[in-house]
């Protein structure tokens, strides 16, 4: 279950104190002894250390960690209904709570704790079931074996180790329930010489405070949305070895601003709930992505076939890529679901969104295509924009100067905020609901 099981290796930083392997394993055994027999459990722990303990205790009992697309009560209940006999657990007293909810006891420090050995998890055991975010439709379940998670983490550890060194300390702004959060803040301290801060800081001052509570070298795991807020706030951060981002494309201008503000390289990982991470890049150096060891991509008309050590069989993603350098690098050309063709003209939703965000006064926004076709058989394009000082007509006028008229979003709605989830993604159902 764990890398280099020296009982005094630090796994986590919690409430200003270090938590070592011996303490961690004692907590895992404590919680495992309280869990009922079941096929799976929804891990709702907010505290990252509590999540880490519960994740391993659930796996220790031969069960799978269920990772709903959100922690909204309805989403949790739907996932539990899809896995009869499952239960939910967390460290907080929830109201309303999912049926069969179990509140964990406080994980108290035990100064004299001794590790009796690291429990072995069978490599083919299903330890997690992640769900896609719903940004392109209905969330889909993806089961992960322990072997699969170990294999994908090996590539990430090698990539980060080349920049931050073999031993580093993680502060993450993303929730541990998301597959990106699992990979970068749960698996890394299990499989590498890495420790993680127990919090999930949100505001820039909280991020700075959390970073100050862990030693150097520090790695900040975040998203473009959180990073934009950090840069805009101008809050000084303790020295960083690296910043790591995923969940959405990183604009080059934002990457340059972040590297200048915080004096550290900004790295991105490329992957999905289906595949986990399998490539990385530093966009300020090169727009192309470098594949992890033993990963192969096979471009297809409708996407890309991915072969990777963590996959039992190849997976087809909707991403359109061009592969070069003997198959070791690729350039992302878009997604088949993003490509538009109207009146014989072509565009992409990603580029239209980029042009919307480039309008002075637009703080956030998204362009997307509706499901229903109009009388002419064309699926209309819609947009939502956060722009307090602009009206809808002025936003459309600015877009009209940047895009072909056939791609102007109609309707375009000005909103106070976009319905982003914890990782900054935009579930499609929430966009359609906000559009009205």
Secondary structure, DSSP 8 states (H G I E B T S, - for coil): --SS--TTSEEEEETTEEEEHHHHHHHHHHHHTT--S-SEEEE---SHHHHHHHHHHHHHTT-EEEE-SS-SHHHHHHHHHTSTT-EEEESS--SS--TTEEE-------TT----------TT-EEEEEE--STTSS--EEEEEHHHHHHHHHHHHHHHHHHH-SSEEEEESS-TTSHHHHIIIIIHHHHSSEEEES----SHHHHHHHHHTS-SSEEEEEEHHHHHHHHHHT------SEEEEESS---HHHHHHHHHHH-SEEEEEE--TTT---EEE-TTT-SSEEE-TT-EEEEETTEEEEE-TT-SS-EEESEEEEEETTTTEEEEEEETTTEEEETTEEEEHHHHHHHHHTSTT--EEEEEEEEEE-TTS-EEEEEEEE-TT--HHHHHHHHHTTS-GGG--SSEEE-S---B-TTS-B-HHHHHHHH-
